Amino acid sequence: MKEFDLIARFFSNRSHQRRDVQIGIGDDCAIVNVPQGQSLAVTTDTLVSGVHFLENTPARAIAHKAVAVNLSDLAAMGAEPAWISLSISMPVSDEAWLEEFSLGLQEICEYYSVQLIGGDTVQGPLCVTITAQGFIPKDQALTRFKAKPGDWLYVTGTLGDAGLALDMARGKVDVPTKYRNYLQSRLDYPTPRVLSGTLLRRIASACIDISDGIIADLGHILKGSQCGALLQVDKLPMSEAMHESVSAEQAIRYALTAGDDYELLFCVSEEQKGNLDLMLATANVPVTCIGQLSGHHAKIELRHGKERYAFEGKGYQHFA
């Protein structure tokens, strides 16, 4: 199948339609409208076969994850997603694979009311790049730079599941049968916390999504806000699957350093804790307080209860 036939069959005719798109797929550029009083947030992420997903990962899961990781970036800044563009490189135009991929793309785009507005298809190693755009009310973007000593540190959901799932798939850890589907779904179909991000705009002093492990991503907030942090490892939220599959020490390691969770890590001042409680009732997303910021610039102190916790892991980093 040739390039333009491929685009027409699998992408143009399956794209969710938004009223703010003047021109979508089919021309040299897309033309879109940004609402008055809104700023445009833009993010790009690339998923490479063998690096970001295993070679036997289903095409539907690859599409979902490629979109989800970008929407998670938008969520971390409090943005409401609107549009994506897709650049995909693949060795051959496998119609069965493309059918599953395009269905996965369609499903997540429709769920979050996002429209595919353009992109590129080329022949080469399997690689998927998404650029996502979303709206934020002017001057209300969440950033990594406004946290202060004394702010409380929170995280959505549970931590480490995707890392455990990856080791399960690689045969490095034996997981009870009843938890395998749950863990595989956490790795292949992450949930971007879009609603939580928009609700946190007026509450959180800083926010980031957890893609490289909480140790690594917390470090970005601390560097940006020139703070330190006291992190209680005994407070880290972990799933039943995690607790039933590995030792307590291994579970803490997964929670601190495993990437691909795509939960939100955010800071809330003492004055905003009451508003956070109201937000939690609206979002219906579990949130856990895991520590507090300090004045020790960029230093993370780990504790288990009142005792210091010795740990040397650093999280995921490309080219490290």
LUMZAMAR-566935 format. One record per residue (C-alpha): chain; x, y, z; residue number from 0. Coordinates in nm, 4 decimals, padded with zeros to 6 digits. Example, Ala and Ser with C-alpha at 12.3 -4.5 7.8 and 13.67 -1.06 7.14 Angstrom:
! LUMZAMAR-566935
<"A",<01.2300,-00.4500,00.7800>,0>
<"A",<01.3670,-00.1060,00.7140>,1>
! end
This chain:
! LUMZAMAR-566935
<"A",<00.0000,00.0000,00.0000>,0>
<"A",<00.1387,00.3404,-00.1006>,1>
<"A",<00.1809,00.6276,00.1452>,2>
<"A",<-00.1231,00.8394,00.0569>,3>
<"A",<-00.3519,00.5385,00.0241>,4>
<"A",<-00.2316,00.4300,00.3697>,5>
<"A",<-00.3023,00.7721,00.5206>,6>
<"A",<-00.6508,00.7896,00.3660>,7>
<"A",<-00.7529,00.4403,00.4715>,8>
<"A",<-00.6160,00.4207,00.8249>,9>
<"A",<-00.5971,00.7797,00.9486>,10>
<"A",<-00.7946,01.0435,00.7536>,11>
<"A",<-01.1233,00.8564,00.7653>,12>
<"A",<-01.0926,00.7626,01.1338>,13>
<"A",<-01.0012,01.0954,01.2835>,14>
<"A",<-01.2194,01.2395,01.5603>,15>
<"A",<-01.3535,01.5760,01.4397>,16>
<"A",<-01.3307,01.8998,01.6402>,17>
<"A",<-01.4933,02.2312,01.5518>,18>
<"A",<-01.1696,02.4251,01.6148>,19>
<"A",<-00.9937,02.2515,01.3229>,20>
<"A",<-01.0287,02.4459,00.9952>,21>
<"A",<-00.8053,02.2171,00.7898>,22>
<"A",<-00.6861,01.8779,00.9114>,23>
<"A",<-00.5202,01.5877,00.7322>,24>
<"A",<-00.4681,01.6298,00.3568>,25>
<"A",<-00.2883,01.9601,00.3049>,26>
<"A",<00.0662,02.0851,00.3638>,27>
<"A",<-00.0294,02.2185,00.7075>,28>
<"A",<-00.3182,02.1925,00.9478>,29>
<"A",<-00.5064,02.5117,01.0342>,30>
<"A",<-00.6553,02.5324,01.3831>,31>
<"A",<-00.8117,02.7950,01.6095>,32>
<"A",<-00.6911,02.8708,01.9618>,33>
<"A",<-00.9774,02.9988,02.1828>,34>
<"A",<-00.9587,03.3543,02.3100>,35>
<"A",<-00.7977,03.3842,02.6524>,36>
<"A",<-00.6162,03.0498,02.6166>,37>
<"A",<-00.2474,02.9708,02.5711>,38>
<"A",<-00.1292,02.6818,02.3553>,39>
<"A",<00.0720,02.4018,02.5210>,40>
<"A",<00.2813,02.1857,02.2865>,41>
<"A",<00.4708,01.8642,02.3615>,42>
<"A",<00.6452,01.5902,02.1608>,43>
<"A",<00.7398,01.2352,02.2541>,44>
<"A",<00.8928,00.9544,02.0503>,45>
<"A",<00.8477,00.5819,02.1104>,46>
<"A",<01.1142,00.3549,01.9589>,47>
<"A",<01.0781,-00.0202,01.9227>,48>
<"A",<01.3072,-00.2015,02.1645>,49>
<"A",<01.3538,00.1115,02.3769>,50>
<"A",<01.0057,00.2293,02.4764>,51>
<"A",<00.8126,-00.0876,02.3972>,52>
<"A",<00.8994,-00.4524,02.3396>,53>
<"A",<00.9022,-00.5782,01.9827>,54>
<"A",<00.6022,-00.8057,02.0444>,55>
<"A",<00.3857,-00.5248,02.1856>,56>
<"A",<00.0424,-00.5163,02.0140>,57>
<"A",<-00.0032,-00.2353,01.7634>,58>
<"A",<-00.3148,-00.1119,01.9452>,59>
<"A",<-00.1126,-00.0721,02.2670>,60>
<"A",<00.1675,00.1132,02.0874>,61>
<"A",<-00.0827,00.3647,01.9487>,62>
<"A",<-00.2501,00.4133,02.2860>,63>
<"A",<00.0773,00.4642,02.4687>,64>
<"A",<00.2176,00.7009,02.2048>,65>
<"A",<-00.0797,00.9318,02.2553>,66>
<"A",<-00.1122,00.8776,02.6310>,67>
<"A",<00.2445,00.9813,02.7155>,68>
<"A",<00.1911,01.3102,02.5340>,69>
<"A",<-00.1434,01.3739,02.7001>,70>
<"A",<00.0288,01.3038,03.0316>,71>
<"A",<00.2739,01.5873,02.9585>,72>
<"A",<-00.0191,01.8179,02.8879>,73>
<"A",<-00.1882,01.7040,03.2091>,74>
<"A",<00.1250,01.7845,03.4085>,75>
<"A",<00.0896,02.1471,03.2999>,76>
<"A",<-00.2861,02.1627,03.3502>,77>
<"A",<-00.3651,02.1682,02.9787>,78>
<"A",<-00.6797,02.0376,02.8127>,79>
<"A",<-00.5752,01.8288,02.5086>,80>
<"A",<-00.6998,01.9278,02.1640>,81>
<"A",<-00.4935,01.8023,01.8694>,82>
<"A",<-00.2144,01.5623,01.7802>,83>
<"A",<00.0064,01.5062,01.4800>,84>
<"A",<00.1645,01.1697,01.4081>,85>
<"A",<00.4951,01.0765,01.2447>,86>
<"A",<00.5369,00.7031,01.2024>,87>
<"A",<00.8299,00.5092,01.0603>,88>
<"A",<00.7767,00.1377,00.9862>,89>
<"A",<00.9664,-00.1285,00.7951>,90>
<"A",<00.6715,-00.2298,00.5720>,91>
<"A",<00.3094,-00.1199,00.5254>,92>
<"A",<00.1568,-00.4167,00.7074>,93>
<"A",<-00.2188,-00.3666,00.6665>,94>
<"A",<-00.3190,-00.5901,00.9593>,95>
<"A",<-00.0757,-00.4073,01.1895>,96>
<"A",<-00.1944,-00.0676,01.0653>,97>
<"A",<-00.5576,-00.1665,01.1190>,98>
<"A",<-00.4908,-00.2400,01.4865>,99>
<"A",<-00.2689,00.0667,01.5289>,100>
<"A",<-00.5238,00.3041,01.3776>,101>
<"A",<-00.8035,00.1569,01.5914>,102>
<"A",<-00.5958,00.2095,01.9045>,103>
<"A",<-00.5266,00.5666,01.7972>,104>
<"A",<-00.8930,00.6271,01.7252>,105>
<"A",<-01.0059,00.4901,02.0628>,106>
<"A",<-00.7850,00.7094,02.2804>,107>
<"A",<-00.8391,01.0194,02.0643>,108>
<"A",<-01.2170,00.9836,02.0854>,109>
<"A",<-01.2046,00.9250,02.4614>,110>
<"A",<-01.0129,01.2489,02.5223>,111>
<"A",<-01.1795,01.4462,02.2370>,112>
<"A",<-00.8512,01.4857,02.0522>,113>
<"A",<-00.8216,01.5162,01.6746>,114>
<"A",<-00.5385,01.3867,01.4569>,115>
<"A",<-00.4633,01.6811,01.2296>,116>
<"A",<-00.1566,01.5730,01.0314>,117>
<"A",<00.1863,01.4131,01.0319>,118>
<"A",<00.4079,01.1945,00.8162>,119>
<"A",<00.4608,00.8281,00.7245>,120>
<"A",<00.7979,00.6912,00.6166>,121>
<"A",<00.9682,00.3567,00.5673>,122>
<"A",<01.2284,00.2672,00.8268>,123>
<"A",<01.2700,00.1132,01.1741>,124>
<"A",<00.9494,00.1066,01.3810>,125>
<"A",<00.9254,00.4443,01.5537>,126>
<"A",<00.6244,00.6569,01.6516>,127>
<"A",<00.6408,01.0304,01.7242>,128>
<"A",<00.3415,01.2281,01.8488>,129>
<"A",<00.3180,01.6037,01.8896>,130>
<"A",<00.0234,01.7071,02.1057>,131>
<"A",<-00.1299,02.0495,02.1590>,132>
<"A",<-00.3676,02.1650,02.4290>,133>
<"A",<-00.5186,02.4742,02.5889>,134>
<"A",<-00.4403,02.6412,02.9199>,135>
<"A",<-00.6097,02.9583,03.0471>,136>
<"A",<-00.3561,03.2390,03.0230>,137>
<"A",<-00.1137,03.2559,03.3179>,138>
<"A",<-00.2546,02.9403,03.4796>,139>
<"A",<-00.0039,02.6805,03.3572>,140>
<"A",<00.1397,02.4384,03.6101>,141>
<"A",<00.5196,02.4381,03.6051>,142>
<"A",<00.8150,02.2904,03.7929>,143>
<"A",<00.9362,02.6270,03.9189>,144>
<"A",<00.6993,02.7633,04.1856>,145>
<"A",<00.7191,02.5143,04.4732>,146>
<"A",<00.8473,02.6375,04.8117>,147>
<"A",<00.9941,02.4773,05.1250>,148>
<"A",<00.7093,02.3522,05.3418>,149>
<"A",<00.4882,02.2513,05.0492>,150>
<"A",<00.3484,01.8990,05.0708>,151>
<"A",<00.4377,01.6398,04.8104>,152>
<"A",<00.1624,01.4255,04.6563>,153>
<"A",<00.1307,01.1609,04.3867>,154>
<"A",<-00.1702,01.0196,04.2024>,155>
<"A",<-00.2410,00.6491,04.1647>,156>
<"A",<00.0147,00.3776,04.2400>,157>
<"A",<00.3839,00.3598,04.1558>,158>
<"A",<00.6116,00.1015,03.9979>,159>
<"A",<00.3529,-00.1150,03.8231>,160>
<"A",<00.4819,-00.0492,03.4719>,161>
<"A",<00.8390,-00.1290,03.5736>,162>
<"A",<00.7277,-00.4525,03.7359>,163>
<"A",<00.5291,-00.5397,03.4215>,164>
<"A",<00.8351,-00.4829,03.2044>,165>
<"A",<01.0464,-00.7165,03.4167>,166>
<"A",<00.7598,-00.9672,03.4124>,167>
<"A",<00.7548,-00.9574,03.0309>,168>
<"A",<01.1315,-01.0035,03.0201>,169>
<"A",<01.1131,-01.3026,03.2513>,170>
<"A",<01.3047,-01.1312,03.5310>,171>
<"A",<01.0340,-01.1671,03.7956>,172>
<"A",<00.7607,-01.4227,03.8585>,173>
<"A",<00.4207,-01.2593,03.9077>,174>
<"A",<00.1099,-01.4454,04.0297>,175>
<"A",<-00.1185,-01.5261,03.7366>,176>
<"A",<-00.4102,-01.3212,03.8700>,177>
<"A",<-00.2081,-00.9970,03.8483>,178>
<"A",<-00.0469,-01.0388,03.5062>,179>
<"A",<-00.3216,-00.8803,03.2952>,180>
<"A",<-00.3484,-00.5846,03.5325>,181>
<"A",<00.0253,-00.5194,03.5250>,182>
<"A",<00.0507,-00.5620,03.1479>,183>
<"A",<-00.2292,-00.3084,03.1062>,184>
<"A",<-00.0466,-00.0611,03.3319>,185>
<"A",<00.2558,-00.0863,03.1020>,186>
<"A",<00.0793,-00.0913,02.7652>,187>
<"A",<-00.2233,00.1314,02.8348>,188>
<"A",<-00.1205,00.4087,03.0780>,189>
<"A",<-00.3881,00.6539,03.1903>,190>
<"A",<-00.2982,01.0219,03.1464>,191>
<"A",<-00.4384,01.2170,03.4441>,192>
<"A",<-00.5935,01.4904,03.2309>,193>
<"A",<-00.8824,01.5807,03.4623>,194>
<"A",<-00.6566,01.5858,03.7670>,195>
<"A",<-00.4138,01.8170,03.5871>,196>
<"A",<-00.6805,02.0712,03.4954>,197>
<"A",<-00.8210,02.0667,03.8507>,198>
<"A",<-00.4746,02.1187,04.0002>,199>
<"A",<-00.4133,02.4440,03.8104>,200>
<"A",<-00.5290,02.6650,04.0970>,201>
<"A",<-00.4084,02.4334,04.3737>,202>
<"A",<-00.0624,02.2936,04.2995>,203>
<"A",<00.2542,02.5019,04.3226>,204>
<"A",<00.4464,02.2640,04.0921>,205>
<"A",<00.3697,01.9495,03.8950>,206>
<"A",<00.5370,01.6891,03.6727>,207>
<"A",<00.4354,01.3537,03.5289>,208>
<"A",<00.6295,01.0447,03.6318>,209>
<"A",<00.7892,00.9007,03.3200>,210>
<"A",<01.1431,00.8200,03.4397>,211>
<"A",<01.0807,00.7245,03.8028>,212>
<"A",<00.9891,00.9411,04.0993>,213>
<"A",<01.3504,00.9975,04.2089>,214>
<"A",<01.4444,01.1367,03.8680>,215>
<"A",<01.1274,01.3387,03.8115>,216>
<"A",<01.1155,01.4836,04.1626>,217>
<"A",<01.4695,01.6026,04.0986>,218>
<"A",<01.3406,01.8196,03.8122>,219>
<"A",<01.0942,01.9957,04.0442>,220>
<"A",<01.3600,02.0464,04.3098>,221>
<"A",<01.6057,02.1894,04.0603>,222>
<"A",<01.3450,02.4188,03.9057>,223>
<"A",<01.2095,02.5407,04.2402>,224>
<"A",<01.5452,02.5404,04.4198>,225>
<"A",<01.4147,02.3218,04.7020>,226>
<"A",<01.4960,01.9923,04.8658>,227>
<"A",<01.2572,01.7157,04.9719>,228>
<"A",<01.1946,01.4724,05.2517>,229>
<"A",<01.0431,01.1631,05.0906>,230>
<"A",<00.8771,00.8944,05.3025>,231>
<"A",<00.9330,00.5635,05.1227>,232>
<"A",<00.6881,00.3892,05.3576>,233>
<"A",<00.4147,00.6199,05.2236>,234>
<"A",<00.4701,00.5418,04.8546>,235>
<"A",<00.1395,00.4101,04.7128>,236>
<"A",<00.1749,00.0633,04.5621>,237>
<"A",<-00.0745,-00.1807,04.4186>,238>
<"A",<-00.1764,-00.5137,04.5622>,239>
<"A",<-00.0075,-00.6714,04.2601>,240>
<"A",<00.3213,-00.5093,04.3619>,241>
<"A",<00.2961,-00.6153,04.7265>,242>
<"A",<00.2060,-00.9733,04.6339>,243>
<"A",<00.4775,-01.0134,04.3671>,244>
<"A",<00.8033,-00.8847,04.5202>,245>
<"A",<00.9672,-00.8106,04.8548>,246>
<"A",<00.9090,-00.4820,05.0356>,247>
<"A",<01.2578,-00.3626,04.9421>,248>
<"A",<01.2086,-00.4513,04.5749>,249>
<"A",<00.8701,-00.2787,04.5769>,250>
<"A",<01.0285,00.0441,04.7034>,251>
<"A",<01.2930,00.0232,04.4319>,252>
<"A",<01.0268,-00.0135,04.1612>,253>
<"A",<00.8234,00.2717,04.3080>,254>
<"A",<01.1246,00.5054,04.3224>,255>
<"A",<01.2991,00.4319,03.9940>,256>
<"A",<01.0704,00.2549,03.7455>,257>
<"A",<00.9493,00.4711,03.4592>,258>
<"A",<00.6299,00.4618,03.2528>,259>
<"A",<00.3844,00.5124,03.5410>,260>
<"A",<00.2589,00.8472,03.4013>,261>
<"A",<00.1099,00.9480,03.7336>,262>
<"A",<00.1243,01.3115,03.8471>,263>
<"A",<00.3718,01.4223,04.1142>,264>
<"A",<00.2753,01.7613,04.2547>,265>
<"A",<00.3291,02.0054,04.5410>,266>
<"A",<00.0592,02.1762,04.7480>,267>
<"A",<00.1045,02.4510,05.0063>,268>
<"A",<-00.0406,02.4176,05.3560>,269>
<"A",<-00.3000,02.6829,05.2651>,270>
<"A",<-00.4235,02.4835,04.9645>,271>
<"A",<-00.4652,02.1432,05.1325>,272>
<"A",<-00.8361,02.2055,05.1957>,273>
<"A",<-00.8925,02.2862,04.8284>,274>
<"A",<-00.7071,01.9695,04.7359>,275>
<"A",<-00.9550,01.7642,04.9378>,276>
<"A",<-01.2416,01.9200,04.7395>,277>
<"A",<-01.0602,01.8470,04.4138>,278>
<"A",<-01.0139,01.4813,04.5078>,279>
<"A",<-01.3869,01.4360,04.5494>,280>
<"A",<-01.4393,01.5707,04.1952>,281>
<"A",<-01.1640,01.3786,04.0173>,282>
<"A",<-01.2199,01.0385,04.1814>,283>
<"A",<-00.8452,00.9685,04.1539>,284>
<"A",<-00.6498,00.8334,04.4532>,285>
<"A",<-00.3876,01.0777,04.5795>,286>
<"A",<-00.1238,01.0113,04.8472>,287>
<"A",<00.0939,01.2515,05.0457>,288>
<"A",<00.4483,01.1124,05.0310>,289>
<"A",<00.6597,01.3886,05.1830>,290>
<"A",<00.7363,01.7566,05.2138>,291>
<"A",<00.9710,02.0060,05.0518>,292>
<"A",<01.2649,02.1483,05.2414>,293>
<"A",<01.5161,02.4270,05.1978>,294>
<"A",<01.8053,02.1965,05.1058>,295>
<"A",<01.8548,02.2788,04.7371>,296>
<"A",<01.8037,01.9749,04.5084>,297>
<"A",<01.8649,01.7257,04.7919>,298>
<"A",<01.6279,01.4306,04.8386>,299>
<"A",<01.6319,01.2761,05.1852>,300>
<"A",<01.4666,00.9351,05.2046>,301>
<"A",<01.3114,00.8059,05.5246>,302>
<"A",<01.1280,00.4931,05.6309>,303>
<"A",<00.9248,00.6061,05.9288>,304>
<"A",<01.1678,00.8197,06.1284>,305>
<"A",<01.4775,00.6347,06.0074>,306>
<"A",<01.6969,00.7347,05.7147>,307>
<"A",<01.6598,00.5013,05.4182>,308>
<"A",<01.9758,00.4193,05.2232>,309>
<"A",<01.9165,00.4074,04.8488>,310>
<"A",<02.1311,00.4695,04.5399>,311>
<"A",<01.8922,00.4271,04.2443>,312>
<"A",<01.8475,00.7211,04.0055>,313>
<"A",<01.5656,00.6338,03.7647>,314>
<"A",<01.5766,00.6036,03.3854>,315>
<"A",<01.7868,00.8303,03.1666>,316>
<"A",<01.8653,00.8083,02.7966>,317>
<"A",<02.2362,00.7890,02.7052>,318>
<"A",<02.3280,00.7185,03.0692>,319>
! end
